[in-house]
Amino acid sequence: MLTIQIYERTISNKPKIIEKTGNIFIFQCSEDKAKAYFPQFLEEVEIIEPTELRNWFKETFKKIYIQYT
């Protein structure tokens, strides 16, 4: 679960929070910034939209999984 403490201590490529409801955060950032920022959280986050970005994460983590098996 992405907590505000994790968000606050991570400085590089930090996207702007535009809405937070419970454990759901909505960020404003470019796809390139999202690709640089969110992988460090591994299973702590799930990218929902845009679909292209979600698919990029899915394919990237699939390649990583294959590399480690």
N, C-alpha and C positions, 0 to 999 in steps of 0.2 A: 504494500500500500504506500503510495507516494504521500509522505507527510510534509507539512510545511517546513519542518526542520531540515529535511533532506533538500528541499527546494532552496532554502535560504543559504545552506552551506555550499551549494554548488554554484560556482560563479560563471564559468565559461559557457557561452552560447545560451544563457538562461532566457527562456521565452517569458513573455508577459502573461500573468494570470489575468484573465478577463472575467472569470466566474468560478466560484467554488461552492459546491453543494455537498456537504458531508465529505465523502472520500472521492468525489468526482471533481476534477479540475478541468477547466476549459482554458486553453492557451491560445495566444496569438503569436504566430511566428511563421517564418518561411519554412518550406519543406527541407531546405538544406540545413537550417538551424535545428530542426527537429531531428534530422538524421545524425547530427553531431551531438545533440544533447541527450536524447532519450535512451540510447543503447546502454548507457552506464547504469540504468535502473533495472535492466534485465526483466525479470518477472514481476517487478513492482508496478509496471504500467501496462496499459493496453491502449494502442492507438486505434481510435474508432474512425475518424475522418481526417483528411480525405481518403477515399478508398485507395488511390494510387500510393499514398504514403503507407497506409496499413499493409498493402501488398508488398511494398519494398521491405518493410520490417519482417514480414512473414518469410519472404524469400531469403533475406539475409540471414535470419536466424536458422532457417532450414539448412543453408550452406554451412553455417557454423556447427550445427548438430552433426551433420554428415562428417565434417572434418574431425570431430572428436569421437566418432564411433568407429 
